[in-house]
Amino acid sequence: MTAGLRTAYSVFWPDAPHRVLRSAIAPSSATTGNVDAMALYAGESVANVTSVQPAAEIVAELADGAERLLRAR
């Protein structure tokens, strides 16, 4: 998953770069509608994403880790 700075979503803030995830939607100046709703905004930490996993796997990892920490108390 990659992110980059794009200005395509700066509807009310012209030429302001926003960090967004790569998506199938590539707005151009001809795109109309709710353009700002198309952006998949991402913070700087998105660079730490190293793999793509189903949400169920991520939730299971979080729950397992939390359970291990709680049992260790």
mmJSON file of the N, C-alpha and C atoms, coordinates in Angstrom:
{"data_MODEL":{"atom_site":{
"group_PDB":["ATOM","ATOM","ATOM","ATOM","ATOM","ATOM","ATOM","ATOM","ATOM","ATOM","ATOM","ATOM","ATOM","ATOM","ATOM","ATOM","ATOM","ATOM","ATOM","ATOM","ATOM","ATOM","ATOM","ATOM","ATOM","ATOM","ATOM","ATOM","ATOM","ATOM","ATOM","ATOM","ATOM","ATOM","ATOM","ATOM","ATOM","ATOM","ATOM","ATOM","ATOM","ATOM","ATOM","ATOM","ATOM","ATOM","ATOM","ATOM","ATOM","ATOM","ATOM","ATOM","ATOM","ATOM","ATOM","ATOM","ATOM","ATOM","ATOM","ATOM","ATOM","ATOM","ATOM","ATOM","ATOM","ATOM","ATOM","ATOM","ATOM","ATOM","ATOM","ATOM","ATOM","ATOM","ATOM","ATOM","ATOM","ATOM","ATOM","ATOM","ATOM","ATOM","ATOM","ATOM","ATOM","ATOM","ATOM","ATOM","ATOM","ATOM","ATOM","ATOM","ATOM","ATOM","ATOM","ATOM","ATOM","ATOM","ATOM","ATOM","ATOM","ATOM","ATOM","ATOM","ATOM","ATOM","ATOM","ATOM","ATOM","ATOM","ATOM","ATOM","ATOM","ATOM","ATOM","ATOM","ATOM","ATOM","ATOM","ATOM","ATOM","ATOM","ATOM","ATOM","ATOM","ATOM","ATOM","ATOM","ATOM","ATOM","ATOM","ATOM","ATOM","ATOM","ATOM","ATOM","ATOM","ATOM","ATOM","ATOM","ATOM","ATOM","ATOM","ATOM","ATOM","ATOM","ATOM","ATOM","ATOM","ATOM","ATOM","ATOM","ATOM","ATOM","ATOM","ATOM","ATOM","ATOM","ATOM","ATOM","ATOM","ATOM","ATOM","ATOM","ATOM","ATOM","ATOM","ATOM","ATOM","ATOM","ATOM","ATOM","ATOM","ATOM","ATOM","ATOM","ATOM","ATOM","ATOM","ATOM","ATOM","ATOM","ATOM","ATOM","ATOM","ATOM","ATOM","ATOM","ATOM","ATOM","ATOM","ATOM","ATOM","ATOM","ATOM","ATOM","ATOM","ATOM","ATOM","ATOM","ATOM","ATOM","ATOM","ATOM","ATOM","ATOM","ATOM","ATOM","ATOM","ATOM","ATOM","ATOM","ATOM","ATOM","ATOM","ATOM","ATOM","ATOM","ATOM"],
"id":[1,2,3,4,5,6,7,8,9,10,11,12,13,14,15,16,17,18,19,20,21,22,23,24,25,26,27,28,29,30,31,32,33,34,35,36,37,38,39,40,41,42,43,44,45,46,47,48,49,50,51,52,53,54,55,56,57,58,59,60,61,62,63,64,65,66,67,68,69,70,71,72,73,74,75,76,77,78,79,80,81,82,83,84,85,86,87,88,89,90,91,92,93,94,95,96,97,98,99,100,101,102,103,104,105,106,107,108,109,110,111,112,113,114,115,116,117,118,119,120,121,122,123,124,125,126,127,128,129,130,131,132,133,134,135,136,137,138,139,140,141,142,143,144,145,146,147,148,149,150,151,152,153,154,155,156,157,158,159,160,161,162,163,164,165,166,167,168,169,170,171,172,173,174,175,176,177,178,179,180,181,182,183,184,185,186,187,188,189,190,191,192,193,194,195,196,197,198,199,200,201,202,203,204,205,206,207,208,209,210,211,212,213,214,215,216,217,218,219],
"type_symbol":["N","C","C","N","C","C","N","C","C","N","C","C","N","C","C","N","C","C","N","C","C","N","C","C","N","C","C","N","C","C","N","C","C","N","C","C","N","C","C","N","C","C","N","C","C","N","C","C","N","C","C","N","C","C","N","C","C","N","C","C","N","C","C","N","C","C","N","C","C","N","C","C","N","C","C","N","C","C","N","C","C","N","C","C","N","C","C","N","C","C","N","C","C","N","C","C","N","C","C","N","C","C","N","C","C","N","C","C","N","C","C","N","C","C","N","C","C","N","C","C","N","C","C","N","C","C","N","C","C","N","C","C","N","C","C","N","C","C","N","C","C","N","C","C","N","C","C","N","C","C","N","C","C","N","C","C","N","C","C","N","C","C","N","C","C","N","C","C","N","C","C","N","C","C","N","C","C","N","C","C","N","C","C","N","C","C","N","C","C","N","C","C","N","C","C","N","C","C","N","C","C","N","C","C","N","C","C","N","C","C","N","C","C","N","C","C","N","C","C"],
"label_atom_id":["N","CA","C","N","CA","C","N","CA","C","N","CA","C","N","CA","C","N","CA","C","N","CA","C","N","CA","C","N","CA","C","N","CA","C","N","CA","C","N","CA","C","N","CA","C","N","CA","C","N","CA","C","N","CA","C","N","CA","C","N","CA","C","N","CA","C","N","CA","C","N","CA","C","N","CA","C","N","CA","C","N","CA","C","N","CA","C","N","CA","C","N","CA","C","N","CA","C","N","CA","C","N","CA","C","N","CA","C","N","CA","C","N","CA","C","N","CA","C","N","CA","C","N","CA","C","N","CA","C","N","CA","C","N","CA","C","N","CA","C","N","CA","C","N","CA","C","N","CA","C","N","CA","C","N","CA","C","N","CA","C","N","CA","C","N","CA","C","N","CA","C","N","CA","C","N","CA","C","N","CA","C","N","CA","C","N","CA","C","N","CA","C","N","CA","C","N","CA","C","N","CA","C","N","CA","C","N","CA","C","N","CA","C","N","CA","C","N","CA","C","N","CA","C","N","CA","C","N","CA","C","N","CA","C","N","CA","C","N","CA","C","N","CA","C","N","CA","C","N","CA","C","N","CA","C"],
"label_alt_id":[null,null,null,null,null,null,null,null,null,null,null,null,null,null,null,null,null,null,null,null,null,null,null,null,null,null,null,null,null,null,null,null,null,null,null,null,null,null,null,null,null,null,null,null,null,null,null,null,null,null,null,null,null,null,null,null,null,null,null,null,null,null,null,null,null,null,null,null,null,null,null,null,null,null,null,null,null,null,null,null,null,null,null,null,null,null,null,null,null,null,null,null,null,null,null,null,null,null,null,null,null,null,null,null,null,null,null,null,null,null,null,null,null,null,null,null,null,null,null,null,null,null,null,null,null,null,null,null,null,null,null,null,null,null,null,null,null,null,null,null,null,null,null,null,null,null,null,null,null,null,null,null,null,null,null,null,null,null,null,null,null,null,null,null,null,null,null,null,null,null,null,null,null,null,null,null,null,null,null,null,null,null,null,null,null,null,null,null,null,null,null,null,null,null,null,null,null,null,null,null,null,null,null,null,null,null,null,null,null,null,null,null,null,null,null,null,null,null,null],
"label_comp_id":["MET","MET","MET","THR","THR","THR","ALA","ALA","ALA","GLY","GLY","GLY","LEU","LEU","LEU","ARG","ARG","ARG","THR","THR","THR","ALA","ALA","ALA","TYR","TYR","TYR","SER","SER","SER","VAL","VAL","VAL","PHE","PHE","PHE","TRP","TRP","TRP","PRO","PRO","PRO","ASP","ASP","ASP","ALA","ALA","ALA","PRO","PRO","PRO","HIS","HIS","HIS","ARG","ARG","ARG","VAL","VAL","VAL","LEU","LEU","LEU","ARG","ARG","ARG","SER","SER","SER","ALA","ALA","ALA","ILE","ILE","ILE","ALA","ALA","ALA","PRO","PRO","PRO","SER","SER","SER","SER","SER","SER","ALA","ALA","ALA","THR","THR","THR","THR","THR","THR","GLY","GLY","GLY","ASN","ASN","ASN","VAL","VAL","VAL","ASP","ASP","ASP","ALA","ALA","ALA","MET","MET","MET","ALA","ALA","ALA","LEU","LEU","LEU","TYR","TYR","TYR","ALA","ALA","ALA","GLY","GLY","GLY","GLU","GLU","GLU","SER","SER","SER","VAL","VAL","VAL","ALA","ALA","ALA","ASN","ASN","ASN","VAL","VAL","VAL","THR","THR","THR","SER","SER","SER","VAL","VAL","VAL","GLN","GLN","GLN","PRO","PRO","PRO","ALA","ALA","ALA","ALA","ALA","ALA","GLU","GLU","GLU","ILE","ILE","ILE","VAL","VAL","VAL","ALA","ALA","ALA","GLU","GLU","GLU","LEU","LEU","LEU","ALA","ALA","ALA","ASP","ASP","ASP","GLY","GLY","GLY","ALA","ALA","ALA","GLU","GLU","GLU","ARG","ARG","ARG","LEU","LEU","LEU","LEU","LEU","LEU","ARG","ARG","ARG","ALA","ALA","ALA","ARG","ARG","ARG"],
"label_asym_id":["A","A","A","A","A","A","A","A","A","A","A","A","A","A","A","A","A","A","A","A","A","A","A","A","A","A","A","A","A","A","A","A","A","A","A","A","A","A","A","A","A","A","A","A","A","A","A","A","A","A","A","A","A","A","A","A","A","A","A","A","A","A","A","A","A","A","A","A","A","A","A","A","A","A","A","A","A","A","A","A","A","A","A","A","A","A","A","A","A","A","A","A","A","A","A","A","A","A","A","A","A","A","A","A","A","A","A","A","A","A","A","A","A","A","A","A","A","A","A","A","A","A","A","A","A","A","A","A","A","A","A","A","A","A","A","A","A","A","A","A","A","A","A","A","A","A","A","A","A","A","A","A","A","A","A","A","A","A","A","A","A","A","A","A","A","A","A","A","A","A","A","A","A","A","A","A","A","A","A","A","A","A","A","A","A","A","A","A","A","A","A","A","A","A","A","A","A","A","A","A","A","A","A","A","A","A","A","A","A","A","A","A","A","A","A","A","A","A","A"],
"label_entity_id":["1","1","1","1","1","1","1","1","1","1","1","1","1","1","1","1","1","1","1","1","1","1","1","1","1","1","1","1","1","1","1","1","1","1","1","1","1","1","1","1","1","1","1","1","1","1","1","1","1","1","1","1","1","1","1","1","1","1","1","1","1","1","1","1","1","1","1","1","1","1","1","1","1","1","1","1","1","1","1","1","1","1","1","1","1","1","1","1","1","1","1","1","1","1","1","1","1","1","1","1","1","1","1","1","1","1","1","1","1","1","1","1","1","1","1","1","1","1","1","1","1","1","1","1","1","1","1","1","1","1","1","1","1","1","1","1","1","1","1","1","1","1","1","1","1","1","1","1","1","1","1","1","1","1","1","1","1","1","1","1","1","1","1","1","1","1","1","1","1","1","1","1","1","1","1","1","1","1","1","1","1","1","1","1","1","1","1","1","1","1","1","1","1","1","1","1","1","1","1","1","1","1","1","1","1","1","1","1","1","1","1","1","1","1","1","1","1","1","1"],
"label_seq_id":[1,1,1,2,2,2,3,3,3,4,4,4,5,5,5,6,6,6,7,7,7,8,8,8,9,9,9,10,10,10,11,11,11,12,12,12,13,13,13,14,14,14,15,15,15,16,16,16,17,17,17,18,18,18,19,19,19,20,20,20,21,21,21,22,22,22,23,23,23,24,24,24,25,25,25,26,26,26,27,27,27,28,28,28,29,29,29,30,30,30,31,31,31,32,32,32,33,33,33,34,34,34,35,35,35,36,36,36,37,37,37,38,38,38,39,39,39,40,40,40,41,41,41,42,42,42,43,43,43,44,44,44,45,45,45,46,46,46,47,47,47,48,48,48,49,49,49,50,50,50,51,51,51,52,52,52,53,53,53,54,54,54,55,55,55,56,56,56,57,57,57,58,58,58,59,59,59,60,60,60,61,61,61,62,62,62,63,63,63,64,64,64,65,65,65,66,66,66,67,67,67,68,68,68,69,69,69,70,70,70,71,71,71,72,72,72,73,73,73],
"pdbx_PDB_ins_code":[null,null,null,null,null,null,null,null,null,null,null,null,null,null,null,null,null,null,null,null,null,null,null,null,null,null,null,null,null,null,null,null,null,null,null,null,null,null,null,null,null,null,null,null,null,null,null,null,null,null,null,null,null,null,null,null,null,null,null,null,null,null,null,null,null,null,null,null,null,null,null,null,null,null,null,null,null,null,null,null,null,null,null,null,null,null,null,null,null,null,null,null,null,null,null,null,null,null,null,null,null,null,null,null,null,null,null,null,null,null,null,null,null,null,null,null,null,null,null,null,null,null,null,null,null,null,null,null,null,null,null,null,null,null,null,null,null,null,null,null,null,null,null,null,null,null,null,null,null,null,null,null,null,null,null,null,null,null,null,null,null,null,null,null,null,null,null,null,null,null,null,null,null,null,null,null,null,null,null,null,null,null,null,null,null,null,null,null,null,null,null,null,null,null,null,null,null,null,null,null,null,null,null,null,null,null,null,null,null,null,null,null,null,null,null,null,null,null,null],
"Cartn_x":[0.854,0.0,0.899,0.626,1.463,0.636,1.296,0.651,1.496,0.887,1.635,0.935,1.649,1.063,0.378,-0.885,-1.674,-2.4,-2.606,-3.373,-4.774,-5.1,-6.395,-7.567,-7.347,-8.439,-8.521,-7.76,-7.752,-8.853,-10.095,-11.246,-11.369,-11.342,-11.499,-10.175,-9.061,-7.739,-6.828,-6.92,-6.21,-4.712,-4.212,-2.785,-2.206,-3.056,-2.576,-2.418,-1.21,-1.016,-1.607,-2.22,-2.793,-2.173,-1.88,-1.336,-2.517,-2.59,-3.696,-3.155,-3.937,-3.587,-3.876,-3.094,-3.333,-4.707,-5.469,-6.789,-7.079,-8.196,-8.586,-9.129,-9.424,-9.983,-8.851,-8.772,-7.734,-8.416,-8.884,-9.585,-8.725,-9.342,-8.691,-9.464,-9.029,-9.722,-11.141,-11.444,-12.783,-13.722,-13.204,-14.025,-14.996,-16.237,-17.254,-17.863,-18.647,-19.293,-18.572,-18.71,-18.137,-16.688,-15.806,-14.419,-13.699,-13.922,-13.199,-13.593,-14.751,-15.153,-14.433,-13.755,-13.033,-11.668,-11.145,-9.796,-9.755,-8.693,-8.414,-7.242,-7.554,-6.51,-5.635,-4.359,-3.408,-2.401,-2.043,-1.006,0.365,1.38,2.754,3.059,2.338,2.608,2.241,1.55,1.197,2.445,3.576,4.828,5.238,4.706,5.034,4.209,3.259,2.452,3.324,3.489,4.381,3.651,2.358,1.605,0.127,-0.612,-2.064,-2.683,-3.54,-4.181,-5.682,-6.465,-7.893,-8.115,-9.148,-9.448,-9.597,-10.188,-10.392,-9.055,-8.026,-6.704,-6.099,-6.253,-5.701,-6.387,-7.709,-8.456,-8.054,-7.884,-7.471,-6.087,-5.15,-3.816,-3.893,-4.707,-4.863,-5.469,-6.506,-7.162,-6.219,-5.467,-4.511,-3.438,-2.928,-1.907,-2.443,-3.662,-4.279,-4.502,-4.962,-5.194,-3.895,-2.818,-1.515,-1.061,-1.223,-0.808,-1.651,-2.927,-3.809,-3.502,-3.17,-2.842,-1.511,-0.624,0.709,0.668,-0.423,-0.516,-0.513],
"Cartn_y":[-1.165,0.0,1.227,2.126,3.305,4.564,5.578,6.874,7.916,9.005,10.082,11.401,12.454,13.781,14.125,14.484,14.833,16.144,16.885,18.132,17.976,16.817,16.608,16.752,16.552,16.591,17.908,18.885,20.168,21.076,20.631,21.312,22.748,22.955,24.299,24.912,24.253,24.739,24.489,25.361,25.139,24.904,23.924,23.588,23.136,22.698,22.19,20.675,20.171,18.721,17.979,16.846,15.969,14.593,13.914,12.558,11.594,10.871,9.939,8.591,7.541,6.206,6.102,5.281,5.009,4.347,4.739,4.135,4.007,3.388,3.208,4.501,5.469,6.733,7.721,8.257,9.25,10.535,11.395,12.613,13.528,14.146,15.152,16.45,17.48,18.759,18.677,17.638,17.475,16.694,16.122,15.334,16.247,15.807,16.582,15.735,16.361,15.653,15.919,15.016,15.162,14.65,15.407,14.989,14.714,15.541,15.333,14.034,13.457,12.171,11.007,11.249,10.181,9.894,10.814,10.659,9.632,8.85,7.924,8.529,9.463,10.203,9.286,9.607,8.799,9.705,9.355,10.096,9.595,10.176,9.794,8.352,7.807,6.44,5.389,5.761,4.794,4.164,4.834,4.28,3.021,2.815,1.632,0.411,0.555,-0.581,-1.433,-2.7,-3.58,-4.708,-4.891,-5.948,-5.592,-6.293,-6.119,-7.389,-7.23,-8.375,-8.128,-9.205,-9.03,-8.45,-7.652,-7.019,-8.048,-9.204,-10.246,-10.713,-10.829,-11.243,-10.178,-8.928,-7.833,-7.776,-7.901,-7.88,-9.066,-10.251,-11.434,-11.222,-10.624,-10.345,-9.375,-8.335,-7.366,-8.023,-8.836,-9.499,-10.478,-11.249,-12.203,-11.474,-10.389,-9.616,-9.02,-8.495,-7.918,-8.991,-10.158,-11.253,-11.689,-11.796,-12.18,-11.137,-9.86,-8.818,-8.837,-9.07,-9.097,-10.304,-11.441,-12.636,-12.49,-11.689,-11.504,-10.63,-9.983,-9.077,-9.813],
"Cartn_z":[0.0,0.0,0.0,-0.886,-0.945,-0.738,-0.311,-0.124,-0.807,-1.093,-1.699,-1.465,-1.705,-1.569,-2.883,-2.796,-3.967,-3.731,-4.785,-4.672,-5.25,-5.811,-6.456,-5.487,-4.202,-3.233,-2.481,-2.88,-2.174,-2.72,-2.555,-3.123,-2.615,-1.317,-0.763,-0.324,-0.667,-0.297,-1.497,-2.501,-3.762,-3.58,-4.319,-4.36,-3.018,-2.096,-0.808,-0.905,-0.752,-0.844,0.358,0.079,1.108,0.942,2.038,1.976,1.881,0.769,0.533,0.067,0.312,-0.161,-1.65,-2.305,-3.716,-3.84,-4.812,-4.999,-6.481,-6.786,-8.172,-8.77,-7.932,-8.404,-8.615,-9.799,-10.103,-10.573,-9.643,-10.047,-10.91,-11.829,-12.655,-12.497,-13.179,-13.065,-13.622,-14.399,-14.965,-14.052,-12.97,-12.05,-11.31,-11.211,-10.503,-9.4,-8.566,-7.469,-6.174,-5.218,-3.89,-3.912,-4.556,-4.775,-3.462,-2.433,-1.174,-0.493,-0.832,-0.256,-0.92,-2.028,-2.74,-2.135,-1.372,-0.834,0.288,0.315,1.413,2.171,3.074,3.77,4.615,4.698,5.458,6.143,7.349,8.062,7.663,8.245,7.926,8.309,9.282,9.734,8.693,7.635,6.606,5.991,6.094,5.57,6.331,7.535,8.337,7.961,7.063,6.612,5.706,6.096,5.34,4.627,4.92,4.255,4.249,3.404,3.332,3.885,4.896,5.53,5.618,5.648,5.889,7.288,7.434,8.721,9.832,9.537,10.565,11.143,10.304,10.791,11.701,11.322,12.127,13.483,13.495,14.759,15.626,15.029,15.789,16.41,15.659,16.203,17.382,17.237,18.326,19.567,19.364,20.491,21.178,20.402,20.981,21.794,21.236,21.945,23.233,23.187,24.388,25.447,25.014,25.958,26.631,25.861,26.428,27.464,27.141,28.08,29.357,29.206,30.395,31.286,30.688,31.476,32.193,31.642,32.228,33.489,33.735,34.896,36.165],
"occupancy":[1.0,1.0,1.0,1.0,1.0,1.0,1.0,1.0,1.0,1.0,1.0,1.0,1.0,1.0,1.0,1.0,1.0,1.0,1.0,1.0,1.0,1.0,1.0,1.0,1.0,1.0,1.0,1.0,1.0,1.0,1.0,1.0,1.0,1.0,1.0,1.0,1.0,1.0,1.0,1.0,1.0,1.0,1.0,1.0,1.0,1.0,1.0,1.0,1.0,1.0,1.0,1.0,1.0,1.0,1.0,1.0,1.0,1.0,1.0,1.0,1.0,1.0,1.0,1.0,1.0,1.0,1.0,1.0,1.0,1.0,1.0,1.0,1.0,1.0,1.0,1.0,1.0,1.0,1.0,1.0,1.0,1.0,1.0,1.0,1.0,1.0,1.0,1.0,1.0,1.0,1.0,1.0,1.0,1.0,1.0,1.0,1.0,1.0,1.0,1.0,1.0,1.0,1.0,1.0,1.0,1.0,1.0,1.0,1.0,1.0,1.0,1.0,1.0,1.0,1.0,1.0,1.0,1.0,1.0,1.0,1.0,1.0,1.0,1.0,1.0,1.0,1.0,1.0,1.0,1.0,1.0,1.0,1.0,1.0,1.0,1.0,1.0,1.0,1.0,1.0,1.0,1.0,1.0,1.0,1.0,1.0,1.0,1.0,1.0,1.0,1.0,1.0,1.0,1.0,1.0,1.0,1.0,1.0,1.0,1.0,1.0,1.0,1.0,1.0,1.0,1.0,1.0,1.0,1.0,1.0,1.0,1.0,1.0,1.0,1.0,1.0,1.0,1.0,1.0,1.0,1.0,1.0,1.0,1.0,1.0,1.0,1.0,1.0,1.0,1.0,1.0,1.0,1.0,1.0,1.0,1.0,1.0,1.0,1.0,1.0,1.0,1.0,1.0,1.0,1.0,1.0,1.0,1.0,1.0,1.0,1.0,1.0,1.0,1.0,1.0,1.0,1.0,1.0,1.0],
"B_iso_or_equiv":[0.0,0.0,0.0,0.0,0.0,0.0,0.0,0.0,0.0,0.0,0.0,0.0,0.0,0.0,0.0,0.0,0.0,0.0,0.0,0.0,0.0,0.0,0.0,0.0,0.0,0.0,0.0,0.0,0.0,0.0,0.0,0.0,0.0,0.0,0.0,0.0,0.0,0.0,0.0,0.0,0.0,0.0,0.0,0.0,0.0,0.0,0.0,0.0,0.0,0.0,0.0,0.0,0.0,0.0,0.0,0.0,0.0,0.0,0.0,0.0,0.0,0.0,0.0,0.0,0.0,0.0,0.0,0.0,0.0,0.0,0.0,0.0,0.0,0.0,0.0,0.0,0.0,0.0,0.0,0.0,0.0,0.0,0.0,0.0,0.0,0.0,0.0,0.0,0.0,0.0,0.0,0.0,0.0,0.0,0.0,0.0,0.0,0.0,0.0,0.0,0.0,0.0,0.0,0.0,0.0,0.0,0.0,0.0,0.0,0.0,0.0,0.0,0.0,0.0,0.0,0.0,0.0,0.0,0.0,0.0,0.0,0.0,0.0,0.0,0.0,0.0,0.0,0.0,0.0,0.0,0.0,0.0,0.0,0.0,0.0,0.0,0.0,0.0,0.0,0.0,0.0,0.0,0.0,0.0,0.0,0.0,0.0,0.0,0.0,0.0,0.0,0.0,0.0,0.0,0.0,0.0,0.0,0.0,0.0,0.0,0.0,0.0,0.0,0.0,0.0,0.0,0.0,0.0,0.0,0.0,0.0,0.0,0.0,0.0,0.0,0.0,0.0,0.0,0.0,0.0,0.0,0.0,0.0,0.0,0.0,0.0,0.0,0.0,0.0,0.0,0.0,0.0,0.0,0.0,0.0,0.0,0.0,0.0,0.0,0.0,0.0,0.0,0.0,0.0,0.0,0.0,0.0,0.0,0.0,0.0,0.0,0.0,0.0,0.0,0.0,0.0,0.0,0.0,0.0],
"pdbx_formal_charge":[null,null,null,null,null,null,null,null,null,null,null,null,null,null,null,null,null,null,null,null,null,null,null,null,null,null,null,null,null,null,null,null,null,null,null,null,null,null,null,null,null,null,null,null,null,null,null,null,null,null,null,null,null,null,null,null,null,null,null,null,null,null,null,null,null,null,null,null,null,null,null,null,null,null,null,null,null,null,null,null,null,null,null,null,null,null,null,null,null,null,null,null,null,null,null,null,null,null,null,null,null,null,null,null,null,null,null,null,null,null,null,null,null,null,null,null,null,null,null,null,null,null,null,null,null,null,null,null,null,null,null,null,null,null,null,null,null,null,null,null,null,null,null,null,null,null,null,null,null,null,null,null,null,null,null,null,null,null,null,null,null,null,null,null,null,null,null,null,null,null,null,null,null,null,null,null,null,null,null,null,null,null,null,null,null,null,null,null,null,null,null,null,null,null,null,null,null,null,null,null,null,null,null,null,null,null,null,null,null,null,null,null,null,null,null,null,null,null,null],
"auth_seq_id":[1,1,1,2,2,2,3,3,3,4,4,4,5,5,5,6,6,6,7,7,7,8,8,8,9,9,9,10,10,10,11,11,11,12,12,12,13,13,13,14,14,14,15,15,15,16,16,16,17,17,17,18,18,18,19,19,19,20,20,20,21,21,21,22,22,22,23,23,23,24,24,24,25,25,25,26,26,26,27,27,27,28,28,28,29,29,29,30,30,30,31,31,31,32,32,32,33,33,33,34,34,34,35,35,35,36,36,36,37,37,37,38,38,38,39,39,39,40,40,40,41,41,41,42,42,42,43,43,43,44,44,44,45,45,45,46,46,46,47,47,47,48,48,48,49,49,49,50,50,50,51,51,51,52,52,52,53,53,53,54,54,54,55,55,55,56,56,56,57,57,57,58,58,58,59,59,59,60,60,60,61,61,61,62,62,62,63,63,63,64,64,64,65,65,65,66,66,66,67,67,67,68,68,68,69,69,69,70,70,70,71,71,71,72,72,72,73,73,73],
"auth_comp_id":["MET","MET","MET","THR","THR","THR","ALA","ALA","ALA","GLY","GLY","GLY","LEU","LEU","LEU","ARG","ARG","ARG","THR","THR","THR","ALA","ALA","ALA","TYR","TYR","TYR","SER","SER","SER","VAL","VAL","VAL","PHE","PHE","PHE","TRP","TRP","TRP","PRO","PRO","PRO","ASP","ASP","ASP","ALA","ALA","ALA","PRO","PRO","PRO","HIS","HIS","HIS","ARG","ARG","ARG","VAL","VAL","VAL","LEU","LEU","LEU","ARG","ARG","ARG","SER","SER","SER","ALA","ALA","ALA","ILE","ILE","ILE","ALA","ALA","ALA","PRO","PRO","PRO","SER","SER","SER","SER","SER","SER","ALA","ALA","ALA","THR","THR","THR","THR","THR","THR","GLY","GLY","GLY","ASN","ASN","ASN","VAL","VAL","VAL","ASP","ASP","ASP","ALA","ALA","ALA","MET","MET","MET","ALA","ALA","ALA","LEU","LEU","LEU","TYR","TYR","TYR","ALA","ALA","ALA","GLY","GLY","GLY","GLU","GLU","GLU","SER","SER","SER","VAL","VAL","VAL","ALA","ALA","ALA","ASN","ASN","ASN","VAL","VAL","VAL","THR","THR","THR","SER","SER","SER","VAL","VAL","VAL","GLN","GLN","GLN","PRO","PRO","PRO","ALA","ALA","ALA","ALA","ALA","ALA","GLU","GLU","GLU","ILE","ILE","ILE","VAL","VAL","VAL","ALA","ALA","ALA","GLU","GLU","GLU","LEU","LEU","LEU","ALA","ALA","ALA","ASP","ASP","ASP","GLY","GLY","GLY","ALA","ALA","ALA","GLU","GLU","GLU","ARG","ARG","ARG","LEU","LEU","LEU","LEU","LEU","LEU","ARG","ARG","ARG","ALA","ALA","ALA","ARG","ARG","ARG"],
"auth_asym_id":["A","A","A","A","A","A","A","A","A","A","A","A","A","A","A","A","A","A","A","A","A","A","A","A","A","A","A","A","A","A","A","A","A","A","A","A","A","A","A","A","A","A","A","A","A","A","A","A","A","A","A","A","A","A","A","A","A","A","A","A","A","A","A","A","A","A","A","A","A","A","A","A","A","A","A","A","A","A","A","A","A","A","A","A","A","A","A","A","A","A","A","A","A","A","A","A","A","A","A","A","A","A","A","A","A","A","A","A","A","A","A","A","A","A","A","A","A","A","A","A","A","A","A","A","A","A","A","A","A","A","A","A","A","A","A","A","A","A","A","A","A","A","A","A","A","A","A","A","A","A","A","A","A","A","A","A","A","A","A","A","A","A","A","A","A","A","A","A","A","A","A","A","A","A","A","A","A","A","A","A","A","A","A","A","A","A","A","A","A","A","A","A","A","A","A","A","A","A","A","A","A","A","A","A","A","A","A","A","A","A","A","A","A","A","A","A","A","A","A"],
"auth_atom_id":["N","CA","C","N","CA","C","N","CA","C","N","CA","C","N","CA","C","N","CA","C","N","CA","C","N","CA","C","N","CA","C","N","CA","C","N","CA","C","N","CA","C","N","CA","C","N","CA","C","N","CA","C","N","CA","C","N","CA","C","N","CA","C","N","CA","C","N","CA","C","N","CA","C","N","CA","C","N","CA","C","N","CA","C","N","CA","C","N","CA","C","N","CA","C","N","CA","C","N","CA","C","N","CA","C","N","CA","C","N","CA","C","N","CA","C","N","CA","C","N","CA","C","N","CA","C","N","CA","C","N","CA","C","N","CA","C","N","CA","C","N","CA","C","N","CA","C","N","CA","C","N","CA","C","N","CA","C","N","CA","C","N","CA","C","N","CA","C","N","CA","C","N","CA","C","N","CA","C","N","CA","C","N","CA","C","N","CA","C","N","CA","C","N","CA","C","N","CA","C","N","CA","C","N","CA","C","N","CA","C","N","CA","C","N","CA","C","N","CA","C","N","CA","C","N","CA","C","N","CA","C","N","CA","C","N","CA","C","N","CA","C","N","CA","C","N","CA","C","N","CA","C","N","CA","C"],
"pdbx_PDB_model_num":[1,1,1,1,1,1,1,1,1,1,1,1,1,1,1,1,1,1,1,1,1,1,1,1,1,1,1,1,1,1,1,1,1,1,1,1,1,1,1,1,1,1,1,1,1,1,1,1,1,1,1,1,1,1,1,1,1,1,1,1,1,1,1,1,1,1,1,1,1,1,1,1,1,1,1,1,1,1,1,1,1,1,1,1,1,1,1,1,1,1,1,1,1,1,1,1,1,1,1,1,1,1,1,1,1,1,1,1,1,1,1,1,1,1,1,1,1,1,1,1,1,1,1,1,1,1,1,1,1,1,1,1,1,1,1,1,1,1,1,1,1,1,1,1,1,1,1,1,1,1,1,1,1,1,1,1,1,1,1,1,1,1,1,1,1,1,1,1,1,1,1,1,1,1,1,1,1,1,1,1,1,1,1,1,1,1,1,1,1,1,1,1,1,1,1,1,1,1,1,1,1,1,1,1,1,1,1,1,1,1,1,1,1,1,1,1,1,1,1]
}}}
